[in-house]
Amino acid sequence: MAESPTILVIGPRWVGDMVMAQCLFSALKELHPNAAIDVLAPAWAAPLVKRMPELRQQIDFPLKPGALEFTIRRRFGRLLRGRYDRAYILPGSWKSALIPFFARIPRRFGNLREMRYGLLTDIVPLPGSVKRRTAQAYFGLAQGGTFRAPRLSVDAGNQAALLSRFGLEPEKFIALMPGAEFGPAKRWPSEHYAGLARGFMAKGFRVALFGSKNDRDVTAEIASLASGVVDLAGQTRLEDAIDLIAAARLAVSNDSGLMHVAAAVGTPVVAVYGSTSPENTPPLAEHRELVWLNLSCSPCHEKVCPLGHLNCLKTLEVSQVAAAAERLLEVPAAV
């Protein structure tokens, strides 16, 4: 085994999963301090990679999500031949293991998942107890090291410029993340977020809404119901969201990528769960509150409520989330 291995990680496709993958990156760096670690991931992941000191670089993944495109994978893998000693494959699909195979990387680590015999040289057992616990599953691929919560670096200069641009002051605003790329079964209703926002503003806090351009309809609805909120959906790059959320006094979020970002920059987090479980993908934050009704029909892990009522979120009252927020607001603000 090389004393200073060059390592390729086949990264996940979701923001939250990429944040949780840092649990693996830090363990690998602990086990191999001089290793050069690259991650193959979609272009959107570049800002996250730059905030993870364990990684050398990001390599743009050449394919759309879900596409097999066997020939392209083979060609791309051949371009990487001779560059890496090890590969760690985080997605569980058969096709995700093709590029390291065609790159002839000598050791290829991953969970068996979709019967990947032959594609992997080192099949790492995946205990049933961590199958849906993403951070622990990723960390387990290292087969050693210390489990550490993700920690993203913050660009103080960019943060100051953004706060000035949007009229926000550090520790004096609340970040709300009402979107969920996965699907509506993860989204707490807009009217509930609006009620929560009005309560925060009544206490003297400003409220900023974060999300991608795909969340604009949701944030616009909240803004129409809670006059005075700052709607930033679609107005910030991912790296901007990282820096701004790091300056917030508190974050309230659905089970989403930005929830994991908030945890990774040290912002206290109230995490709202519906179709998923806080036992599987909690924010790995020092200060957090997990709010979940734990109905008999949840977690279903579906994108859309299979029963059509979404009671796991619709019947989760504003007062319950507000109480969780109050407990975190009693924690001394970061210096």
Disulfide bonds with the S-S distance in Angstrom:
none
